[in-house]
């Protein structure tokens, strides 16, 4: 059997957590994926996958194999990158994780990376903060865009590249006379206490952004119970568009709502909440040529200005 293929299928299965979706992601049939994983188990002499009527996770031995798979696949990508990259023309993939509220900026970054280096394949995944931290630690991710203040100061295994600062708005249906169609209106600032009197669609409690929002409301002396809860950013925005609720959103999400008429965004004050967002990567493994190119872009002044313009305290311009 091809050991690297087996490792690749195992990584896909853990990412997709479903045999059919993992097979589809790998471009093979489900029986072929299942047979390859059984062959890997036979080769290593241990059970790797917990099998029931559906995927039930990995055995403890399987988790150790998965950790090794991430390292082997990274080394393989590093070798392939070195062998096939000409000077100034990096080749290969860059796996980028992003917390949901930062996905719009990660998407912009991926587009600019691909435009600058056509030989690079950016792969962007929306992940929770915990998934991002695990992915960076076990080398499943090359880069992750998330909350850098979660990194312990003495953690030398991770490096952070500051990108922008999240600032927060209330997004709600516009009040007043006939708002302009197709244009998001920016209104005057309100306090977190004032925002607490409104009905909110909120992210579910396991999301780190929810902890930030709850903390700001507590500092303002109010407790907000959600009218709608979701772990979906799309639901968060569309519930405001089609319902009678509002939502607290960082600037990066407000930016993608600019084309929705009938909405307004109000900056939030008292307390002032500014949350640093940055790219994180592991320091324990050498970067591929493709990752080196991504790191160069991540520190480019023009890119940082672009990220700030679509994420911070925006104006209507």
N, C-alpha and C positions, 0 to 999 in steps of 0.2 A: 504493500500500500504506500501511497504518497503521504509521508508524515506531515508535511506542511499543509497539504490539502485538508487532512483530518483536523489539524489544529485550527485551520481557518473555519471549517464548518462548526467546530465547537464554539469558537468565539461568536460566530453568527447566531448560533442557537441561544447562547446566553444573552445576547443583545436583543433578539427578537422574542425570546421566551415562548416560541411556538415552532414546531417542526416544519409546518408548511411554509410559514413566512421566512424561516431561516433558509430553507431550500430555494425559495424564490429569490431571496437576496443573493444567494451564491450562484444562481443560474443553473441549478440542477433540479432533478425530481426529488420528492420527499423520500421515496424508497432508497434512492442513491445516497442521500444524506444520512439516513438511518443506518444503512449498511456500512458507510464509511466510519461512522462513530462506533459501531459494533466492532469493526476491524481495528480501530484505535484501541478500544478496550482490550481486545484479544492481544494486540501487540504489547500493551503495557501490563497486562495481567491484572487489571483492576476494573471495577465498575465505576464509570464516570458519570453517567446520567441516571437520575431517578426516573423510572418509567412507570406511568400509570395510564389512564385513559387519555391523558394529555401530558405535556411537559411539566414536571414537578420540581425542577431544579437539578443541581449537581450534588453528588456525594462529596464528603470531605476530600477524598482523593481526587475527585473531579475538579474541585476548586484549585487544588495544587497544580493539576495539569493545565487548567485555564490560565493560571498565573504564568506558567512556563510558556504557554502558547502565545500570550501577549508579547513576551520577551523574544521568542523565536521569530514571530512575524515582524516585529520591529527590526530585528537584526537583518532579516531577509529584505525588508524594504530599504534599509540603510545600504546594504550591499548593492541592490538593484539600482538605487539612486546614484551611487558612486560610479557604477559601471556604465550607466547610460546617460549621464548628465554631462553636457558640454559646458564650458565656461559661460556663465550668464544665461544658461537655458536649463534651469532645474526641471527635473521630471519626477513624477511620483504623486502620491496622495498625501493630504494633510487632514487628519481627523480632528474636527473642532467640535467640542461640546459647548453648549451655552445654556445658562439658566433661561427660563421662558421669557422673562422680561427683557433679556438682552438679545434675544434671537434676531430682531430686526437689524441690530448693529452687526451681529455675526454674519447675517446674510449680505449686508453691504460689504463687509470685509472680504467675504468669500468671492463676491463678484469682482472686486477690485484686484484681488490676488490672481484670479483667473485671467483677467484682462491684461495684467502686467506680465504674467508668466503662463502662457497658454498650455505648457506641458504639465502644469500642476492640476490635480483633481482635488478640490476642496470637498470635504464631506462634513456637513453641518448636522448636528443632532441636538434636539431640545432635551435637556436633562435637569434633574433636580440638583441642588448644591451637593447633596451627599453622593449622588451618582457621579458628579463631576470630580469630586475629590478622590473617590475610589478609582475612577478611570485614569486620572493623572498618576496616582500612586502605582497602579499596576500596568501603566504604559498602554492602556487601551485607547487613550486619547493623546494626541500630540499637543494640542492647545485646548484651553478651556476659558471661556469668557464668563466671569462670574464675580461673586462678592469677595474681594481680596482681603477684607477685614476678618474673614473667617480663618485665614492662615495664621497659625501660631507664629509669633515673632522669631522663635528659635528653630523653626522648621527649615532646615537647610536643604531638604530634599525637593522643595518647591521654590520656584522663582516667579515673581509677579512683574508684569509690565502694565503700569497704570494706563487706562484708556480714556475714561471720562467719569463724571460724577452724576449719579442719579439724583434728579430733583423731581418733586411730585406735584401732581395736578388732580383736581376733581374733574372728571369728564361726566357731563350730564347733558340732557336735552336743553337746547338754548331757550332762555326766557325772553320775554319782550316781543316786539312786533316783527313778524315775518323775517326770520333770519335768512341770510343769503343762501340759496341752494348750492350744494356742492362745495361749500367753504366752511371749514371749522373756525369758529370764532374764539378768540382769546379774551376772557373777561378779567375783571379785577381780582386781586388776591383775596382769599378768605382764610380764616384760621382753621386749624384742625378741629377746634371745638365747634365752630359753626358747621363744618362738614359732618361732624358726628351726629347732627340732628337729621341728616338725610338718610334715605333708604339706600343700602349699598349692595352691589354684587361684589363678592370678595373671593380671593383665592382660598383654597382649602388650607387647614392649619399646618400641614407638613411642609408647605412652601415657605422658603425663607423670606420672600417678599411680604407674605402675610404677617410674619413676626415683626417686620419693620413697621408695617402699617399699624398693627395692634399696639406696638410700643409708642408710636407717635400719638395715637388717640389717648392712651393711658397718661402720657405726659401732659396732654391737654386737659386731663381730668374727665374724660368721657369714656364710656364703654359702648362699643358698637357691635350689635348682633347682626349678622348678615341676613339680608332678605333672600339672596341667592348665593350659593357657594359653588365653586368650580375649580378644577385644576387646568382648565383650558383658557388660554389667552383670547382665542377667538370668541368663546362664550362670554368672557368678561366684556369685550367691546360690543358685541352684538346685543347683549342684554340691555345695554344703555341705549343703543340705537332703536331697538324695537320694544323696550319696556318702559317702566316708570321708575327705574333705579338709576343710581349713579355708580361710579367706580373710581377709586384712587389708582392712578396710573403713573409710572415714571415717564419722563419725556420721550424715551425711545418708542413707547407704545402710543403716546399721543401723536407722535409724528406720523404713524401709519394711519391715523384717523383723520388726517387733514382733509381727505377727499370726501368725508361724510358731511353733508349739509344738515343743518338742524341741530348741531351739537356745539357745545362750548366747553373750553378748558379753563379752569380757574387755578392759578398757582396757589399752593398751600403754604401758610406761614404760622408761626407761633405754635409749636416749636419749628425751628429751622432743621430740616432733615436732609442731609446730603450724604449719599452712600457711594463710596468708591467702587468702581467696576474696572476690572483689568483682566488681561490674559494671564493665565497661569500655565506653567509647564514644569516637567520634572527636570531636576538637575543631575539625575543619576545615570542618564543615558545620553550618548552623543546625538545631536540632531541630524536628521537627514538633510540633503541639499534643499529639498522642498520646504522643510521646516525652517531652515536658515533663511530662505527667501520670505517666508511668512513672518518671521521675527523682524526682518528688515522693514517690511511694510508696516508692522505693528508699531514701530518706533519712528515712522516717517511723519514729519510735521504736517504735511498736507492731509494725510489720512487722519491724524489726531484732530485736526481742525474740522474735518468732515464729520467724524464721529461726534464731536462736541455739538456741532450745528444740528444734529438730528437726535440729540439725547438730553440736552440740558435745559436750562431756563429759556425756552424758545419764545420768539415773538411771532406775530402773525405774518411777518415777511418771509 
